[in-house]
Amino acid sequence: MTWSRIRAASGADGNGVSLELPPGWWALPLAATDLDERIAALVAQQAEGLPEPVGAELTAEFERMTSTARTAGAVLLAGGAAAAGDDGRIVVASLLVAPYEAYRGADRPGWSQGPSARVALPAGTAVRHTWLGTGASPLGPVRQLDVEYVIAPPAPPSWVLAFRTPALRHVVMLLAAFDAIAGTMRPEGAAEPAPVFG
C-alpha cells in the first residue's frame, strides 16, 4: 500500500514541512482554515456504522487533541492504528510536528528518560529522545512512550516530530515505524523528493 505525503502549514518564520504517513494514518494540518470540516470528515469516517454517541465523543476528543497540539506549537497532528501481527492487539500512536523554536514539549513529572540516539535522516542530522511514563488519555491515566526527533536540516529551521503511544509491547516495531516516518520528512522549499514509500 502507498504511503501519503502530507504538507504541514508553514511555521511562524514562513517555512513548512512535509512527510509521508503509512496507510491508515490520518492527518490534521492545524493552520487549515477548514479544520472543523476536516475533523467532521475524519469523525464521520472513523465512526461509520457506530452508535451516534461515538461520533460526539470522537469530535470532542479530536477537538481536545487539536487544542493541545496547538498549545504545544504544532502545525500538524496525525495518528494511526493497526492490528499487531503477533497478538492481534490494536496498536495506536499519535504525532505532532512543530517548528523547534515554537515547540513547547510536554511536562513529564515522574517520567523516566530513556536512551537518546543520533539518527541519520535524509532531511538532516536528528537526535531521537525517549521517555516512559504515565500520561492522560480518554480512558484515564495510561503508561505511554514518548519519542521526539529533533531534526536540523542544513538550512534552518529545525523541526520536532513528537510521537506518543501506549503500545508498550510493540516498542521495537514502533521505533522502526517512527524512524521510517521521520526519514520521510522534508523541509518545504527543498527539491521535491521522490516518494520514499510508493
Helices and strands as residue ranges (DSSP letters): E 4-8, E 17-21, E 26-29, H 35-46, H 52-71, E 76-83, E 90-99, E 112-113, E 117-121, E 124-135, E 142-152, E 159-165, G 168-170, H 171-182, E 186-187
